[in-house]
Amino acid sequence: MLQNTLARARQARRDDSGFTLIELVIVILILGVLAGVVVFSVRGINDRGAVAACKTEIRTVETAVEAFYARTNGYPNAMTDLTAGANQFLHSAPEYVALAPANDGTLVLTAAAPAGCPAP
């Protein structure tokens, strides 16, 4: 009985030839397709994050300008007026938004940002 079992096990090992080349190629192709799908999905998430950060910075700078006006009864001349000195309304200069005075004396917020970020 034991010899029959051992003989069958030896025969099964001799008949086992492993994976064929075609099977391995198919598995590699499937893994490549799945990896491509994941890469493109993650890239879209990062783009949406940059647009959301830009929109948030626009609202933050607008609020800081309003607070500056309320405290000093005038508008800031540059972004450094909001980020330095006794009237510090922002902890650091924003990455996506710039503040500059226009020719007519008004302020202009410009968004140097990723595609999809609205103009302030």
Stockholm file with secondary structure:
# STOCKHOLM 1.0

chainA/1-120         MLQNTLARARQARRDDSGFTLIELVIVILILGVLAGVVVFSVRGINDRGAVAACKTEIRTVETAVEAFYARTNGYPNAMTDLTAGANQFLHSAPEYVALAPANDGTLVLTAAAPAGCPAP
#=GR chainA/1-120 SS CHHHHHHHHHHHHHHCCCCCHHHHHHHHHHHHHHHHHHHHHHHHHHHHHHHHHHHHHHHHHHHHHHHHHHHHSSCCSSTHHHHSSTTCCCSSCCSSEEEEECTTSCEEEEECCCTTCCCC
#=GC SS_cons         CHHHHHHHHHHHHHHCCCCCHHHHHHHHHHHHHHHHHHHHHHHHHHHHHHHHHHHHHHHHHHHHHHHHHHHHSSCCSSTHHHHSSTTCCCSSCCSSEEEEECTTSCEEEEECCCTTCCCC
//
